[in-house]
Amino acid sequence: MLPKFLAVGGAACLLAAACASLTPYGPSPAAVVAAAESAPAYAANGDMLAPANYREWIYLSSGIGMSYSPQPAGMTMFDNVFVNPEAYRSFVATGAWPDKTVMVLELREAMSKGSVNQHGHFQGASVMGIEVHVKDVARYPGGWAFFNFDSPAANGKVFAPTAPCYSCHQQHGAVDTTFVQFYPTLLPIARDKKTLSDAFIEEEAAQAGASK
């Protein structure tokens, strides 16, 4: 997104850290037609069409101020994660993501002053960024690809396979290179179905040992 899956040391990384110096999306003069279905769809040049009505998909979780680097993000953001319904139903049944899974990360500014609110944070109305993590085995060598959208109405640009987000997700993703560890309704399913990655299991055990 205006990088956020991105912003791990300035590189793109889906479903995660927070960005600094973001401004809300403005109107896009080059708006394109969004994908009609929840399956991924692409323009002739390989760009991804914007997922239509993703807020009507399955909501997985929200994070606030998350960062994968030791330094906090420069701007406190909410990240909301949605997945297409077909992929969600398959995960619930199997503990694994099917081909054509589409995960949308939506960024919104964390607000603290407004109306009657005196403490804590609520989400701002403006969308600050959108990133997509898509599974398309026939299209991408590693099965998955990350896209950044410059506006909700514009096509998404794919990140190069050398971008750090790919290796980060491969090394730390709980299930099939995705951060299921941050999705409280799905992590128990993955444990029950025994689909957690070996790398995540080892990392979790190491963290548990260090906390004793």
C-alpha positions as a LaTeX table, in Angstrom:
\begin{tabular}{lrrr}
\hline
Residue & $x$ (\AA) & $y$ (\AA) & $z$ (\AA) \\
\hline
Met1 & 0.00 & 0.00 & 0.00 \\
Leu2 & 1.58 & 3.41 & 0.21 \\
Pro3 & 3.73 & 0.87 & 1.47 \\
Lys4 & 2.59 & $-0.98$ & 4.45 \\
Phe5 & 2.28 & $-4.78$ & 4.20 \\
Leu6 & 5.03 & $-2.58$ & 3.31 \\
Ala7 & 7.03 & $-0.48$ & 5.61 \\
Val8 & 9.43 & $-2.90$ & 7.11 \\
Gly9 & 12.56 & $-0.87$ & 6.74 \\
Gly10 & 11.02 & 0.95 & 3.81 \\
Ala11 & 10.20 & $-2.22$ & 1.85 \\
Ala12 & 6.82 & $-3.61$ & 1.02 \\
Cys13 & 5.44 & $-6.32$ & 3.26 \\
Leu14 & 1.85 & $-7.38$ & 3.18 \\
Leu15 & $-0.44$ & $-7.76$ & 6.13 \\
Ala16 & 1.60 & $-5.97$ & 8.60 \\
Ala17 & 3.77 & $-3.01$ & 9.64 \\
Ala18 & 2.82 & 0.66 & 9.55 \\
Cys19 & 3.74 & 3.53 & 7.27 \\
Ala20 & 4.90 & 7.02 & 7.92 \\
Ser21 & 3.82 & 10.21 & 6.15 \\
Leu22 & 0.73 & 8.79 & 4.51 \\
Thr23 & $-2.02$ & 10.98 & 3.17 \\
Pro24 & $-5.56$ & 9.85 & 2.35 \\
Tyr25 & $-6.27$ & 8.68 & $-1.15$ \\
Gly26 & $-7.64$ & 11.38 & $-3.39$ \\
Pro27 & $-9.80$ & 10.93 & $-6.49$ \\
Ser28 & $-8.09$ & 8.99 & $-9.23$ \\
Pro29 & $-8.31$ & 10.51 & $-12.72$ \\
Ala30 & $-7.30$ & 7.16 & $-14.22$ \\
Ala31 & $-9.84$ & 4.99 & $-12.42$ \\
Val32 & $-10.30$ & 1.50 & $-13.79$ \\
Val33 & $-13.11$ & $-1.01$ & $-13.56$ \\
Ala34 & $-12.81$ & $-3.13$ & $-10.44$ \\
Ala35 & $-12.79$ & $-6.91$ & $-10.56$ \\
Ala36 & $-16.37$ & $-8.15$ & $-10.76$ \\
Glu37 & $-15.82$ & $-11.24$ & $-8.62$ \\
Ser38 & $-13.76$ & $-12.05$ & $-5.55$ \\
Ala39 & $-11.24$ & $-14.09$ & $-7.55$ \\
Pro40 & $-8.15$ & $-12.16$ & $-8.68$ \\
Ala41 & $-8.37$ & $-10.43$ & $-12.05$ \\
Tyr42 & $-5.64$ & $-8.70$ & $-14.02$ \\
Ala43 & $-5.11$ & $-6.08$ & $-16.69$ \\
Ala44 & $-3.27$ & $-6.95$ & $-19.89$ \\
Asn45 & 0.00 & $-5.55$ & $-18.49$ \\
Gly46 & $-0.16$ & $-7.78$ & $-15.38$ \\
Asp47 & $-1.48$ & $-5.17$ & $-12.97$ \\
Met48 & $-4.18$ & $-6.41$ & $-10.60$ \\
Leu49 & $-7.69$ & $-5.01$ & $-10.85$ \\
Ala50 & $-8.97$ & $-3.49$ & $-7.62$ \\
Pro51 & $-11.01$ & $-6.03$ & $-5.60$ \\
Ala52 & $-14.65$ & $-4.96$ & $-5.70$ \\
Asn53 & $-16.58$ & $-4.56$ & $-2.44$ \\
Tyr54 & $-13.82$ & $-6.13$ & $-0.35$ \\
Arg55 & $-15.46$ & $-4.72$ & 2.79 \\
Glu56 & $-18.28$ & $-7.19$ & 2.17 \\
Trp57 & $-15.77$ & $-10.04$ & 2.38 \\
Ile58 & $-14.77$ & $-11.89$ & 5.56 \\
Tyr59 & $-13.12$ & $-9.64$ & 8.13 \\
Leu60 & $-10.14$ & $-11.36$ & 9.79 \\
Ser61 & $-8.57$ & $-8.88$ & 12.18 \\
Ser62 & $-7.27$ & $-5.37$ & 12.86 \\
Gly63 & $-3.88$ & $-4.32$ & 14.16 \\
Ile64 & $-2.86$ & $-0.89$ & 15.40 \\
Gly65 & 0.60 & 0.60 & 15.17 \\
Met66 & 2.16 & $-2.71$ & 14.12 \\
Ser67 & 5.76 & $-2.73$ & 12.90 \\
Tyr68 & 8.07 & $-5.63$ & 12.08 \\
Ser69 & 11.16 & $-3.57$ & 12.81 \\
Pro70 & 12.51 & $-2.61$ & 16.27 \\
Gln71 & 11.54 & 1.00 & 15.62 \\
Pro72 & 7.89 & 2.09 & 15.96 \\
Ala73 & 6.11 & 3.36 & 12.90 \\
Gly74 & 6.14 & 7.09 & 12.35 \\
Met75 & 2.36 & 7.24 & 12.18 \\
Thr76 & $-0.12$ & 5.17 & 14.19 \\
Met77 & $-2.39$ & 3.27 & 11.81 \\
Phe78 & $-5.10$ & 0.66 & 11.93 \\
Asp79 & $-4.69$ & $-2.18$ & 9.47 \\
Asn80 & $-7.86$ & $-4.11$ & 8.64 \\
Val81 & $-7.57$ & $-7.46$ & 6.90 \\
Phe82 & $-10.26$ & $-9.00$ & 4.69 \\
Val83 & $-10.26$ & $-12.25$ & 2.67 \\
Asn84 & $-12.54$ & $-13.42$ & $-0.12$ \\
Pro85 & $-15.37$ & $-15.63$ & 1.22 \\
Glu86 & $-14.48$ & $-18.69$ & $-0.87$ \\
Ala87 & $-10.95$ & $-18.77$ & 0.53 \\
Tyr88 & $-12.21$ & $-18.28$ & 4.08 \\
Arg89 & $-14.64$ & $-21.22$ & 3.85 \\
Ser90 & $-11.87$ & $-23.41$ & 2.46 \\
Phe91 & $-9.52$ & $-22.42$ & 5.27 \\
Val92 & $-12.14$ & $-23.18$ & 7.92 \\
Ala93 & $-12.59$ & $-26.64$ & 6.40 \\
Thr94 & $-8.94$ & $-27.49$ & 5.78 \\
Gly95 & $-6.69$ & $-25.06$ & 7.63 \\
Ala96 & $-5.04$ & $-24.11$ & 4.34 \\
Trp97 & $-5.47$ & $-21.39$ & 1.73 \\
Pro98 & $-6.79$ & $-22.48$ & $-1.67$ \\
Asp99 & $-5.60$ & $-21.17$ & $-5.00$ \\
Lys100 & $-7.13$ & $-17.76$ & $-5.86$ \\
Thr101 & $-7.08$ & $-16.57$ & $-2.24$ \\
Val102 & $-7.19$ & $-12.76$ & $-2.10$ \\
Met103 & $-6.27$ & $-10.95$ & 1.14 \\
Val104 & $-6.78$ & $-7.19$ & 1.36 \\
Leu105 & $-4.96$ & $-4.99$ & 3.87 \\
Glu106 & $-6.67$ & $-1.63$ & 4.35 \\
Leu107 & $-4.89$ & 1.14 & 6.26 \\
Arg108 & $-6.70$ & 3.88 & 8.19 \\
Glu109 & $-5.31$ & 6.58 & 10.44 \\
Ala110 & $-5.76$ & 6.02 & 14.18 \\
Met111 & $-7.73$ & 8.97 & 15.57 \\
Ser112 & $-8.00$ & 9.91 & 19.25 \\
Lys113 & $-9.92$ & 13.20 & 19.27 \\
Gly114 & $-13.47$ & 13.23 & 18.02 \\
Ser115 & $-17.06$ & 13.42 & 19.21 \\
Val116 & $-17.31$ & 12.12 & 22.80 \\
Asn117 & $-14.10$ & 10.05 & 22.75 \\
Gln118 & $-11.74$ & 10.81 & 25.64 \\
His119 & $-9.35$ & 7.82 & 25.57 \\
Gly120 & $-8.05$ & 5.26 & 23.11 \\
His121 & $-8.28$ & 5.31 & 19.34 \\
Phe122 & $-10.85$ & 4.95 & 16.61 \\
Gln123 & $-10.43$ & 4.62 & 12.85 \\
Gly124 & $-10.42$ & 7.63 & 10.57 \\
Ala125 & $-12.81$ & 7.75 & 7.64 \\
Ser126 & $-10.15$ & 8.12 & 4.95 \\
Val127 & $-8.40$ & 5.07 & 3.51 \\
Met128 & $-4.65$ & 5.69 & 3.68 \\
Gly129 & $-3.47$ & 2.68 & 1.74 \\
Ile130 & $-4.43$ & $-0.69$ & 0.27 \\
Glu131 & $-2.28$ & $-3.75$ & $-0.30$ \\
Val132 & $-3.25$ & $-7.17$ & $-1.59$ \\
His133 & $-1.68$ & $-10.59$ & $-1.08$ \\
Val134 & $-2.93$ & $-13.02$ & $-3.71$ \\
Lys135 & $-2.39$ & $-16.74$ & $-4.26$ \\
Asp136 & $-2.28$ & $-17.60$ & $-7.95$ \\
Val137 & $-0.17$ & $-20.70$ & $-8.41$ \\
Ala138 & $-0.20$ & $-20.75$ & $-12.21$ \\
Arg139 & 0.82 & $-17.10$ & $-12.41$ \\
Tyr140 & 3.54 & $-16.63$ & $-9.79$ \\
Pro141 & 6.60 & $-18.86$ & $-9.22$ \\
Gly142 & 6.21 & $-18.93$ & $-5.43$ \\
Gly143 & 2.43 & $-19.19$ & $-5.63$ \\
Trp144 & 1.85 & $-15.80$ & $-3.97$ \\
Ala145 & 2.31 & $-12.16$ & $-4.98$ \\
Phe146 & 1.99 & $-8.77$ & $-3.27$ \\
Phe147 & 0.35 & $-5.74$ & $-4.86$ \\
Asn148 & 0.30 & $-2.06$ & $-3.91$ \\
Phe149 & $-2.61$ & 0.16 & $-4.93$ \\
Asp150 & $-2.01$ & 3.91 & $-5.34$ \\
Ser151 & $-5.76$ & 4.49 & $-4.96$ \\
Pro152 & $-8.82$ & 2.31 & $-4.32$ \\
Ala153 & $-9.83$ & 2.78 & $-7.96$ \\
Ala154 & $-6.46$ & 2.22 & $-9.65$ \\
Asn155 & $-4.86$ & $-1.03$ & $-10.72$ \\
Gly156 & $-2.36$ & $-2.59$ & $-8.31$ \\
Lys157 & 1.34 & $-2.89$ & $-9.11$ \\
Val158 & 3.03 & $-6.18$ & $-8.27$ \\
Phe159 & 6.13 & $-6.22$ & $-6.11$ \\
Ala160 & 9.22 & $-7.84$ & $-7.57$ \\
Pro161 & 10.03 & $-11.35$ & $-6.30$ \\
Thr162 & 13.16 & $-9.90$ & $-4.69$ \\
Ala163 & 11.15 & $-7.57$ & $-2.40$ \\
Pro164 & 11.80 & $-8.30$ & 1.31 \\
Cys165 & 8.11 & $-9.00$ & 1.99 \\
Tyr166 & 8.39 & $-12.38$ & 0.25 \\
Ser167 & 11.25 & $-13.66$ & 2.38 \\
Cys168 & 9.70 & $-12.19$ & 5.54 \\
His169 & 6.44 & $-14.05$ & 4.96 \\
Gln170 & 8.28 & $-17.25$ & 4.03 \\
Gln171 & 10.33 & $-17.12$ & 7.22 \\
His172 & 7.61 & $-16.07$ & 9.65 \\
Gly173 & 4.19 & $-16.85$ & 8.15 \\
Ala174 & 2.21 & $-19.30$ & 10.28 \\
Val175 & 0.40 & $-20.90$ & 7.34 \\
Asp176 & 1.51 & $-20.97$ & 3.71 \\
Thr177 & 3.55 & $-17.74$ & 4.04 \\
Thr178 & 0.60 & $-15.81$ & 5.53 \\
Phe179 & 0.47 & $-14.23$ & 8.99 \\
Val180 & $-2.31$ & $-16.38$ & 10.39 \\
Gln181 & $-0.69$ & $-15.87$ & 13.81 \\
Phe182 & $-2.33$ & $-12.42$ & 13.80 \\
Tyr183 & $-5.83$ & $-13.72$ & 12.92 \\
Pro184 & $-7.39$ & $-14.91$ & 16.20 \\
Thr185 & $-10.26$ & $-16.82$ & 14.60 \\
Leu186 & $-8.00$ & $-18.75$ & 12.21 \\
Leu187 & $-4.96$ & $-19.65$ & 14.32 \\
Pro188 & $-6.88$ & $-22.26$ & 16.40 \\
Ile189 & $-8.14$ & $-23.84$ & 13.17 \\
Ala190 & $-4.60$ & $-24.13$ & 11.82 \\
Arg191 & $-3.46$ & $-25.73$ & 15.09 \\
Asp192 & $-6.33$ & $-28.21$ & 14.97 \\
Lys193 & $-5.71$ & $-29.06$ & 11.30 \\
Lys194 & $-1.93$ & $-29.22$ & 11.89 \\
Thr195 & $-1.17$ & $-26.85$ & 9.02 \\
Leu196 & 1.18 & $-24.52$ & 10.90 \\
Ser197 & 4.55 & $-24.11$ & 9.23 \\
Asp198 & 7.62 & $-25.71$ & 10.82 \\
Ala199 & 9.30 & $-22.30$ & 10.90 \\
Phe200 & 6.44 & $-20.76$ & 12.86 \\
Ile201 & 6.28 & $-23.67$ & 15.29 \\
Glu202 & 10.01 & $-23.35$ & 15.98 \\
Glu203 & 9.76 & $-19.58$ & 16.35 \\
Glu204 & 6.81 & $-19.89$ & 18.73 \\
Ala205 & 8.65 & $-22.46$ & 20.84 \\
Ala206 & 11.72 & $-20.24$ & 21.01 \\
Gln207 & 9.64 & $-17.27$ & 22.14 \\
Ala208 & 7.91 & $-19.36$ & 24.76 \\
Gly209 & 11.26 & $-20.57$ & 26.09 \\
Ala210 & 12.66 & $-17.05$ & 26.20 \\
Ser211 & 9.71 & $-15.81$ & 28.24 \\
Lys212 & 10.26 & $-18.34$ & 31.04 \\
\hline
\end{tabular}
